[in-house]
């Protein structure tokens, strides 16, 4: 069995995959608990291979445990992958983005696919019909936008991410919510529309914690893949373990 670990900016995600690519066990917790997260995995899983993707600091205990498996990959820009990476600075590319690109290509092989991760930050990325990861854009996530408006002003309150029915907020709270939530959606819709106008028909994949917000609002046909990054990491692990 395969162990996949994604250590992000705020959370750590762990999943155990069988040979068929099914998730048998998954666990998500705050990054500060990453040192002990592997102890949550049931003992009956016979893990032989593991992969780590991280966008933040990796503790010694976690790295020591992962390195003890028979086959271990610490994903970086030199790890072989089953797509072509056209990113200009591969050493600065978030490894979660390249993992998502690998899985997007598996879901829609040799097709233009836009995949959007709505997490702490929002990343909008493109893999083309030649299996080339072209690149993408990064912008603040919904919570980051709402927190920034509160932190960097004197009187604006911190509000909850709620999608209001009104196009224009009739209170300051609703105005902030519309700017943070609805404004984010309009931004994403614009990227989808512009991409289609330039390269033709595209698939759109949505993942990340705020994906459910946008899925219900958008009029685009969207494929929701909540485990896009984890499944991509598992694909990379299998690709290298052959």
PyMOL commands that set and color helices and strands:
alter all, ss='L'
color gray80, all
select helices_A, chain A and resi 31-40+60-67+90-92+95-107+142-151+172-199+211-217+228-241
alter helices_A, ss='H'
color red, helices_A
select strands_A, chain A and resi 2-7+11-17+23-30+49-54+71-74+84-85+113-118+121-127+132-140+203-207+223-224
alter strands_A, ss='S'
color yellow, strands_A
deselect
rebuild
show_as cartoon
